[in-house]
C-alpha cells in the first residue's frame, strides 16, 4: 500500500433488473413470440461482427407510408429482410412492388426479402385468398427461399433475371404464376423441379464470378 493524495475511487452500487421486468404482460408475450420465430435449427444466429456491420447500415433506413398497405423504403445498404407481424391474410402484391426479391410466411408473420442491389423499394400488400405469401397476376415470379446470395432482380413480362454472386453451389425456390416455366443459367438451359412447395432451381458456384439466372414463367407463348 502507498500513501497518496488522490481520491479513492468508489464504485457505485449496481442493481440488476431482468429485462422482462420492464415489459407489460402483452410486451412479454410479444417478445416470447418473436424469440420463438427467430430461433430454431433452421436458423443460424448472426455473429457479433456481422450484426454490428448490419446495424451500421440500417441507420439511414426510412420506411414511409405511401397509401393503404403500401410503403416506400429508402435503404442505402440497409436491412435485407422486413418482418410484418400478425399479417393475417395479407400477402406481397408482386405486381405493385419493386426492390423485393420475394416473400415467405413463418407462423403469423410475413417476411419480405429486399433486393440488396436496390436502395429504394416499394412494398405493397394485398389480401390473399389462398394464404400464400405473395399474390400473383399471370406471369409473376417471386422468390420463396435461397441459399445463395441473390441481387439485382429485374422483372420483365413473364420473366425475372437475377444475379447470384459470392456463394457456394446451392438451391433456390420460387413461386411462379405460369404453367410451363423454364430456367437458364448464364444463357444455358437449367433443370427445374416443381412440387407443392414451388419450383426449385439449383445454381452453381458463384464465388469466382457472378452467375445470371433467368426464369421464364412460360406465359408469353
C-alpha positions, 0 to 999 in steps of 0.5 A: 500500500502507498500513501497518496493524495488522490481520491479513492475511487468508489464504485457505485452500487449496481442493481440488476433488473431482468429485462422482462421486468420492464415489459407489460404482460402483452410486451412479454408475450410479444417478445416470447413470440418473436424469440420463438420465430427467430430461433430454431435449427433452421436458423443460424444466429448472426455473429457479433461482427456481422450484426454490428456491420448490419446495424451500421447500415440500417441507420439511414433506413426510412420506411414511409407510408405511401397509401393503404398497405403500401410503403416506400423504403429508402435503404442505402445498404440497409436491412435485407429482410422486413418482418410484418407481424400478425399479417393475417391474410395479407400477402406481397402484391408482386405486381405493385412492388419493386426492390423485393426479391420475394416473400415467405410466411413463418407462423403469423408473420410475413417476411419480405426479402429486399433486393440488396442491389436496390436502395429504394423499394416499394412494398405493397400488400394485398389480401390473399385468398389462398394464404400464400405469401405473395399474390400473383397476376399471370406471369409473376415470379417471386422468390420463396427461399435461397441459399445463395446470395441473390441481387439485382432482380429485374422483372420483365413480362413473364420473366425475372433475371437475377444475379447470384454472386459470392456463394457456394453451389446451392438451391433456390425456390420460387413461386411462379404464376405460369404453367410451363416455366423454364430456367437458364443459367448464364444463357444455358438451359437449367433443370427445374423441379416443381412440387407443392412447395414451388419450383426449385432451381439449383445454381452453381458456384458463384464465388469466382464470378457472378452467375445470371439466372433467368426464369421464364414463367412460360406465359408469353407463348 
